[in-house]
Amino acid sequence: MAAAVSLASPFRRVLHVPFARRAIPTSYHFFPSGRCHAALSFAAAAAGDSAVKASLDRNAAEELRSILDMAQRASQRRDVFHTNFLTPPIVKECMLAIEKLADIKAVAQGGYPQAERCRVSVGHPDCMTSNPDVVAALSISGNFRLEPCSHGDFLGAILGTGITRDKVGDILLQGERGAQVLVDPELVDYLTSTLEKVGKVGVSCTQIPLLALEYEPPRTKSFKTVESSLRVDALGSAGFKISRTKLASLISAGDVRVNWSPVSKNGVTLKAGDVVSVSGMGRLKIWGKF
């Protein structure tokens, strides 16, 4: 199997395997404010059915249906509603589906231009003359020099306070200093008063402006590789330039995700279009005809 890889900053890598089909274009337009805009109006009749027929699992399809129902209610009431944080595949399908709804404007926000997990606001165009601020940023600081913590450690500490995953956006690791986290603004006071530890490290949690977020614009690099297997450990080790043993340990630690869902087994088989993410190392995308 031949592969081509795009390396994006220290935090993002994309593995491309030449693929015959054309990638579906997204309708996102990024702005420095950290908002991802789509404001489109089309005939509305069959949007729900066509969107749900997309290649989504049952839970994702149900989530998409609920968002489309929300969009319809927003249009009828001339109001604005907001989703929780969504994974990139759901955001993409949601925006594509809403394109087919008449008199609806959609805005996806994740806090910064390259955000993966976003909230989508939907409403009648007349009611969304200004973009709602539906994402807040927190700084989780502590001395992690002797006790380095992973993305999973920070997420686990946050969820350990009783918050559900859909209330948390991206987590930006800052090495020895800690991390910056995007959350639902309604949870800022709760987290700043409740979160005291990440792993064994005592932390302070404070709100910061979105403009204070530290991130690197993605840089990509493509390369080809030939592997005997489509398993995540084979393609992942090739894409991230690490051993299979190292990748296996990262999988066991919960630091490897396929299509933004954690994987627990080395033998998960990948296919064209899959995205593999490793905390702190980046992301790779598989392109190819196998």
Residue, then its C-alpha position, 0 to 999 in steps of 0.5 A: m500500500a502506498a501512502a502520502v503524509s502531510l505533517a501539520s505543525p508539531f501538533r498535526r500530521v496528515l497521512h495521505v494515501p492516494f485515493a481515486r475519489r474526490a474529497i467532499p469540500t467543506s463550506y467553512h470559512f475561518f476568521p481570526s476571531g475563532r469562528c467558522h462561518a456558514a450562512l447559506s439558504f436553499a430549498a428545505a424539503a428533503a434535507g433531513d432524509s438526505a443528511v441522515k443517509a450519510s455514512l454515520d453510525r446510529n448515534a451520530a445519525e440521531e445527533l444529526r437529526s436532533i440538530l436539524d430539528m433544532a434548526q427547523r424550530a429556530s427558523q419557525r420561532r425566528d430564534v437562535f439555538h446552540t448545540n453542545f460541542l460536536t466532533p468534526p465529522i458531525v460538524k461537517e455533516c451538520m453544516l452540509a445538511i443545513e445548507k439545504l434548509a431555507d432561511i437558516k444561518a449556521v455558525a460553527q465556533g470552536g474558540y480558534p480558527q483550527a478548532e476541531r470540536c465546535r458548537v454550532s449556532v443555528g437561527h433565522p438570518d434576521c436573528m443572527t446579525s452578530n455572532p453569539d459567543v458560545v465558547a469560553a477558554l480556561s487556563i489550567s496551570g501547574n508544575f508538570r515538569l516532573e509529572p507530565c500529563s497527557h490530553g487524556d489526563f486533562l480530559g479525565a480530570i475535567l470529566g471527573t468533576g461531573i461534566t459531560r464530554d459534550k460540554v468540553g471543546d479542544i484541549l491545547l497542551q502547554g507542556e510543563r505549564g499545563a493546558q488551555v481548554l475550551v468549554d461551555p461558558e455556563l461551566v466556567d464558574y463551576l470549573t474554576s472553583t472545582l478543578e484542583k488536580v490533574g493526575k497528581v499535580g495541583v492546579s489552578c483553573t482561571q478563565i482567559p480571553l479567547l485571544a490568549l489561546e496559544y496554538e500553531p497554524p497547521r503545517t502539512k507534509s505529504f509522503k508515501t509509504v508501503e505497509s503490509s497491513l491497514r491496522v492502526d498500529a501499522l499505518g500509525s507507526a509509519g505516519f508518526k515515525i514511531s515504533r509499533t510498540k510505542l503506538a501500542s502503549l499510546i493506545s493503551a493510555g487512551d491517547v490514540r483516536v480514530n475519527w475522534s473516537p478513542v481506540s483500545k485495540n491495536g488491530v483496528t483496521l483503517k480505511a480511506g478517509d479515516v483520521v488518526s489522532v495522537s495526543g501531543m503528536g498530531r493527526l494523520k489522514i488516510w487517502g488511498k484505493f486499497 
